[in-house]
Amino acid sequence: MDRPGGIVRSRRGSVRVVGLLAALAVAVPTAGCAADKVEYRDDRGDITQLIYRFYADTTEGKFDDLNKVLTEGVVVSNPGGGLTEGREKVIAGASEGFKTEDRVQELVSNVLIDLNGDKAKVRADVVQLFGSSVTPKGKIAPEPALTLNSRMRFEATRDSQGWRLSRIEGDVLWAVDKPVAAPPAK
């Protein structure tokens, strides 16, 4: 068929163009399928969540949940010196210092992770705020009595259950220790 402008189209040519467009429509969305089958896993996200979970469980008094966070032979180096070794002892020590009338908030930042196979070294900055849950008269909320900023170092190990903390240590960089105001006399 002749068309104005000298373009000649045949039925066979239209079928070829439609077939080419159909092939492109299928090929373009599936071009990355081979790459999609390769599993990409970044353990850094799992390890960061592990650090967050450690602090959330201790802050919320969920000490039984620490069994999922700590290795059996975890070692904790205490800031004042001394070591606590073993998951049961670490959990017992953490629960012993926990008071339900206290408020604790832990802000974890600058988590840096060096991976080496099934081992990882982690560094994080942690600000811890400690105070009473009792709001003083005339205040909208309690004030922290103690604020610590620490540079924490962790070692993590991957086992059949996933990543677990195997070592915890840190240095207190600064502290603000404010005496708690006495309640007003009655």
Secondary structure, DSSP 8 states (H G I E B T S, - for coil): -B-TTS-B--HHHHHHHHHHHHHHHHHTTTTTHHHHTS----HHHHHHHHHHHHHHHHHTT-GGGGGGTEEEEEEEE-TTS-EEESHHHHHHHHHHT--TTEEEEEEEEEEEEEEETTEEEEEEEEEEEEEESS--TT-SS---SEEEEEEEEEEEEEETTEEEEEEEEEEEEEEEE---------
